[in-house]
Amino acid sequence: MKKKALMVFSTLLVCVPLVGISHLEAGREKRVKIDPEKIRVHVKYLASDALEGRGTGQKGGEIAAEYIAAQFKSFGLQPASDAGTYLQSVPMVSMKTLPETTFTLVPANGQSVTLKNLDDFVASNESQTESADIDAPIVFVGYGITAPEYKWDDYKGYDLKGKVALLFVNEPLSEDPNFFKGKALTYYGRWSYKYEETARRGAAATLIIHRTDLASYGWEVVRNSWGGEKSYLERGSAPKLQAASWIQLEVAKKLVGLAGLDVDGLFQQAQSRDFKPIELGVRLKAHVVSQMHSFVAHNVMAMRTGSEPNKNNEAVLYTAHYDHLGIDKSRAGHNIYNGAVDNATGCGILLELARAWAKTKKAPPRSILFAAVTAEEQGLLGSEHLGKRIVYLPVDPILDLNYDALEPLGIPEEVEVSGAERTTFYPAVEATAKEFGLAIRSDPRPEAGHYYRSDHFSLARVGIPSFSISEGMKFQGHDEAWGEEQANDYVKNRYHQPADMYRDDWNFKGLAEMAAFGYELGLKAATQAEPIKWVPGDEFEKARGIAWEGGINEETLFAGRPDLHVTHLAAPTYPPLARQTRISGTVVAKVSVRNDGKVDQVEILNGHPLLRQAVVDSLRQWTFSSQSGETRGFELRCEFILDFSPSPRKEVAVEPFHLLIFASPPTVNTVTSKSE
Ligand SMILES: [Zn+2]
């Protein structure tokens, strides 16, 4: 600690002479050289017809990944994926729900109601099997939200296991900024949260009631985006729904009518903290048939190692997605989704930032990490995979700066950094904006939940302070109305259409400015002594413990098992002898829990002899809340990993029914040979 304090002091001394000069001037002189024409070259190539719209899992997407990797290499950056190469594999599955899929509502008495696929409902099998059969009672769960920070719990201990959840999208109505952020949408309101939370609770299927006002889009949008092929990350150990579904409002009326209730009444009840789940006495009988296809896509990752050995295990991360929508062969005329703005521009900035950081004479104390991610258009999947693999990376990201779809219109006089205000880094962002003469534009429509729709969100949800950098509406030589006009024109005529093509008359100086701004933020973050955190009380503050940093999050560990409520828990420690002899590997244990909550038996199913005892010793100390009835049991995988990164880092990470225990290998020379 003392050493750190000294270092800060000396850094301050070095900075003093600069403060004397007009700091805007000094700022400009110091500023990194970003070449707008180099950004243009990348954008022009990535958006060319030769890359066929960079579809995920398609040839053009892979060519884009190889191009970006080759650029990183040519700049002299090190490979940084968890495999030690530039390419991080992202195993994926595409699923298409076939027309023979059926949904029938079966009341306790009376006539069954058969629903029509696509007209009445859409469904996707997230559990990734070709066929699934569901016959289970439907339970109305309000908004399906558990949010301790707002003292909100729609479940009240109700066991959803094996049942079908019926719920509303969005979140309780509120004007109070301290309650679900007032009018702004929090993640609890997004449909993806609903599917995740109900799956965690063991539901077989979830039906979201579609109300245009609550979803902010019509049934056509639901039908189009769910009716075709959908890609998923290959499923891991996390529980998944056999039918993730939306139903039309009219269908919901019919359904709750079978139970003698009405939808508006249920909506009113759902606004109350006292709400409890309502069993409707109606079953869903469903047969979900899907066409499946597995493939591997890639994130592209590179890094520059920081200059300070006790800090360079931490990194500032820059991200931009390189995928777009590929080719639509059924379309006449120009059928390539070139994705010039979305997101060849972000990649151009990312690559030029990578070049600038590679050229910087002295690396900052912390490392700089770059990730061009895939499958954003499929639902932020490449970055989600990156987030899930974060503990395996050679360095720990402390901040993510993301770039997504910046139209090269000219010199911006504003910058958008929505979400930055959720972090303790915000004062530095404000100061940097000032240095650049940029006004910070706040999110004009927080109720639309844009923060949850770009790749930085995937990092935020594993606890890394993250936000995107973008231009605002005000450009040099134009008024704000002009900027808004351009944005509207883009959304109407080019966004997610083949017309999103490269133009020679584009001015890339503004994008260079956005890159320089991001460079400066990265430099501050990679240098400053204070850690970057979420503002206390932010919805992502807790998430940090879920993926890494020692603490075990029991909600994650026992996902989908509300009967396993832990009262005492301690992770196994890496056995010293195993560490000395460089033994790593996985131990699988079968655990049974008595009614009084004590662990009854620990049976080791497999694992290295030197690792087994640590697992048994640890698990024997765990206790759970007592519960009458049958003996509870679960299987736990404990993965012991030797961490070869330059300096030892986090100790334990958690996934559902999976603990990852890290240790540094014994100090032989490998550490030095590996780090350079
Ligand atoms: Zn897009």
Boltz pocket constraint, residues with backbone or C-beta under 6 A from the ligand:
constraints:
  - pocket:
      binder: B
      contacts: [[A, 342], [A, 377], [A, 496]]
      max_distance: 6.0
